[in-house]
C-alpha cells in the first residue's frame, strides 16, 4: 500500500537517522583491512573488511533511495551531487599526494604506471585497470600505490546502476524481487568466475554486487524499522561479530575469493546491522566512542594507508620493519583525521553551495589530466626518482621491435596461445626460440646482435616450458592448465612443419620445471620424472626431425631490479634510518653469491645433465659465464653501471646483448 506523505516523510527521517554503531562497524572493517595490509600474517583474512564495507554501503544508500522515492523527493542529480561531495574531496587529496610522492621516488616506468592508475582512480575504473594487471594478492601488488582504489570503482559503478534500478522497481512495486534477483545473479556469477576467472571475480562489479545487494535487501526488509526484535538483537549482534572475527582470522589469500568464502563476512555485517544499536556487540563495541571516531575517519584512512605502505615498500626495496609499519599506520590515522576535518566535512556538510560541487569536480578533472599526461609522456623522464649509482634506463626489455613482425608462423587459430610471437622481417628465419617468458628475454638480444641474414623467430608462452607428452597439474581449477600443452603442441607443429628452421633454441625458467607437478598425457597422477621427461621428449622430437637443438640454461634468479635501486629520498640518511635500509648500495644488497646460485639450482641442473646424457647431439649453453663472476663468487645486479635484469629475474636488453654475443659465436661454431 502506498504511504501517505507524512508516513513517507517519517520514512525519510528514519533512513537519514544516524546510527553510531554503523560508524563502529566501518571502523571494524577499515582496521581489518589496514592490519591485513601492514601485517598480513597477523590478520590473514582482513581483506574481507572491504566486503563488510560493501554491505554497509548497500544498506545505507538503498535506505536513502527508497525513502526519497516513496516520499517523491528523489532526484538523480541530487543523489550524484551528494556522492561527489562525499567521495571527491578526500580522493582528490590522496591522488594528488600520491602523484607528488611518486615524483620523487619512482622510476620512469613506475611513474608512468602510477599516472595510469591516477587516471583510473579519478575515473572510478581502477578495478578494470587492475584486472588486466597483477592479481590483488600477487607479490608485485605491493608496488602499486593505488591498488586499493579497486573497491571504490566497484562501489561507484554500483551507484550508477542501482538508483535507476530502484526507481523502476519502486514504480513496478517489485523492489524486493528486483533486489533478490540481482543479488542471486551476481552471486552465481561470483561462484562461476572465482572458479574459472579468479582475477575477474575479484575485480568485476558483477561478482561483488550481491554483497551490496545483501545490505540493500536488509534496508528493503527493514522499511525504516529494526529487522530484529529486542529479544533477538543480542543474538544477532553476537553472531554477526563472531562471523566477522572468524572471517578476518581464518580466511587467507590462497582461498578462492569472493564466492562461498565471502558469505561469512557478508552475513556477519548483515547480522550486525540488523541487530540495531541495542545489540550487545553493537552497544558495547561498535558504539564505543573510540570505534565511532575511527568510523568517522574510515574513508580517509582507507585512502591514505595503502599509498604510504606501498611507496615505503618501494623505497626500502622489500618488506618493512615492524616498527616502520606501525609508524606508517599512525601517520595514516593522523592524515585521515586532518583530511576528514579540514577537507571532507566542510564540503560534505552544511548548507549546499555551488562551489562545494564545482570545485571538487574541477580538481578531479585536473588530477585526471595529471595522471593521463604522466602516462602519455612515459613517466616524465626528465625527473629523477633514483640515485645515479647505476643507469636505470638499462633495466628495460624489448629493444629491437622495429626489426620484427608480430607473427611466428603458427596458424591464426593458435595465435591466442602465445603472448610472445615474433619473426625478424629482414630475412627468412633459419633459427627459432621456443619457451616461456625467459625465451622472450633472450630473443631481443639475438635479434639485435645477429649478422645480416641470420634471422630469428620467437614462439613463447609465459610459464610454459617447452615440453612434449606431459601436462602440469594445477592446484586451482581456474588456472589455464590445458593451454600450455596446447601451446606446446602448436609450437611443435610449426617448428617441425617449417623446413627452413634448422636450429631450435629451447629456453625456460627453472621454476617452471622444478616445483610444479607434471603428469604424463592421459594421466592425472603427478610423477616426479614427468617434468624432465617432457623436456627430454621435446628435444628428442626435434633432433629426430633433423633440427639442431640448443638448450639454454636459466639465468640466476635475482630480485626484481625495481627493488634494487637507491631511490632519491634514500640519499637522506634520516630516511634510510626510518625505513631500516642499510647504508650498503642497493645493487650490492641485491647481488647473490655464485655458489648459492649453483646450490639453489642443483635439482634443475641434474635434470639438464640427464637430458644431455640421453642426447649427445644436444648443445647446452649456460649464460652465467656472462652474468656471474665465479672467481669472485658473485652474480651481480649490475655490470659496468648497467642493470643486468629487467622485470623480475628476466634479463635486460643490456644483459641479453652480452649473452647473445657469446651465444651467437657458439652457434656459428656448429655442433
C-alpha positions, 0 to 999 in steps of 0.5 A: 500500500502506498504511504501517505506523505507524512508516513513517507516523510517519517520514512525519510527521517528514519533512513537519514537517522544516524546510527553510531554503531554503523560508524563502529562497524566501518571502523571494524572493517577499515582496521581489518583491512589496514592490519591485513595490509601492514601485517598480513600474517597477523590478520590473514583474512582482513581483506574481507573488511572491504566486503563488510564495507560493501554491505554497509554501503548497500544498506545505507544508500538503498535506505536513502533511495527508497525513502526519497522515492516513496516520499517523491523527493528523489532526484538523480542529480541530487543523489550524484551531487551528494556522492561527489561531495562525499567521495571527491574531496578526500580522493582528490587529496590522496591522488594528488599526494600520491602523484607528488610522492611518486615524483620523487621516488619512482622510476620512469616506468613506475611513474608512468604506471602510477599516472595510469592508475591516477587516471583510473582512480579519478575515473572510478575504473581502477578495478578494470585497470587492475584486472588486466594487471597483477592479481590483488594478492600477487607479490608485485601488488605491493608496488602499486600505490593505488591498488586499493582504489579497486573497491571504490570503482566497484562501489561507484559503478554500483551507484550508477546502476542501482538508483535507476534500478530502484526507481523502476522497481519502486514504480513496478512495486517489485523492489524486493524481487528486483533486489533478490534477483540481482543479488542471486545473479551476481552471486552465481556469477561470483561462484562461476568466475572465482572458479574459472576467472579468479582475477575477474571475480575479484575485480568485476562489479558483477561478482561483488554486487550481491554483497551490496545487494545483501545490505540493500535487501536488509534496508528493503526488509527493514522499511525504516524499522529494526529487522530484529526484535529486542529479544533477538538483537543480542543474538544477532549482534553476537553472531554477526561479530563472531562471523566477522572475527572468524572471517578476518582470522581464518580466511587467507589469500590462497582461498578462492575469493569472493564466492562461498568464502565471502558469505561469512563476512557478508552475513556477519555485517548483515547480522550486525546491522540488523541487530540495531544499536541495542545489540550487545556487540553493537552497544558495547563495541561498535558504539564505543566512542573510540570505534565511532571516531575511527568510523568517522575517519574510515574513508580517509584512512582507507585512502591514505594507508595503502599509498604510504605502505606501498611507496615505503615498500618501494623505497626500502626495496622489500618488506618493512620493519615492524616498527616502520609499519606501525609508524606508517599506520599512525601517520595514516590515522593522523592524515585521515583525521586532518583530511576528514576535518579540514577537507571532507566535512566542510564540503560534505556538510552544511548548507549546499553551495555551488562551489562545494560541487564545482570545485571538487569536480574541477580538481578531479578533472585536473588530477585526471589530466595529471595522471593521463599526461604522466602516462602519455609522456612515459613517466616524465623522464626528465625527473629523477626518482633514483640515485645515479649509482647505476643507469636505470634506463638499462633495466628495460626489455624489448629493444629491437621491435622495429626489426620484427613482425608480430607473427611466428608462423603458427596458424591464426587459430593458435595465435591466442596461445602465445603472448610472445610471437615474433619473426625478424622481417629482414630475412627468412628465419633459419633459427627459432626460440621456443619457451616461456617468458625467459625465451622472450628475454633472450630473443631481443638480444639475438635479434639485435646482435645477429649478422645480416641474414641470420634471422630469428623467430620467437614462439613463447608462452609465459610459464610454459616450458617447452615440453612434449607428452606431459601436462602440469597439474594445477592446484586451482581449477581456474588456472589455464592448465590445458593451454600450455600443452596446447601451446606446446603442441602448436609450437611443435607443429610449426617448428617441425612443419617449417623446413627452413628452421634448422636450429631450435633454441629451447629456453625456460625458467627453472621454476617452471620445471622444478616445483610444479607437478607434471603428469604424463598425457592421459594421466592425472597422477603427478610423477616426479620424472614427468617434468624432465621427461617432457623436456627430454621428449621435446628435444628428442622430437626435434633432433629426430626431425633433423633440427639442431637443438640448443638448450639454454640454461636459466639465468640466476634468479635475482630480485626484481631490479625495481627493488634494487635501486637507491631511490632519491629520498634514500640519499637522506640518511634520516630516511634510510634510518626510518625505513631500516635500509642499510647504508650498503648500495642497493645493487650490492644488497641485491647481488647473490653469491655464485655458489648459492646460485649453483646450490639453489639450482642443483635439482634443475641442473641434474635434470639438464645433465640427464637430458644431455646424457640421453642426447649427445647431439644436444648443445647446452649453453649456460649464460652465467659465464656472462652474468656471474663472476665465479672467481669472485663468487658473485652474480651481480645486479649490475655490470659496468653501471648497467642493470643486468635484469629487467622485470623480475629475474628476466634479463635486460636488453643490456644483459641479453646483448652480452649473452647473445654475443657469446651465444651467437659465436657458439652457434656459428661454431656448429655442433 
